[in-house]
């Protein structure tokens, strides 16, 4: 519903593609925040999700405790580096931002407008999570990882 809404709004000016016009900025994740309807659309989607969450029963202590399950270690490994070392570097990338502008030659021709920008990147790495299960049966779960720089 969320993504389809972006597309429907982005193509509302030419829904049957009769005029073969480019989409509005709402249809492109890179530019959708430029359309004022973006914020109303997200509030609408968030309100539906909130109503759904309120309708659910709270988790029980048993569901949250994971009896017999213990995470014994967590780390990352970058090839040819010591454990828990992430290697970052600057990268230059090119992007077509033509859909984000509605003036000049792009508005008349629908042509691309390319920009080159520098951004932070990283070498590939893998997570290593060791878990011990002292319980009687196998269990499955989801791991969410949040990373932040250390002071």
Beta strands, then each sheet from edge to edge (+ up, - down):
strand 1: 69-78
strand 2: 88-96
strand 3: 114-122
strand 4: 125-133
sheet 1: 1+ 4-
sheet 2: 2+ 3-
end
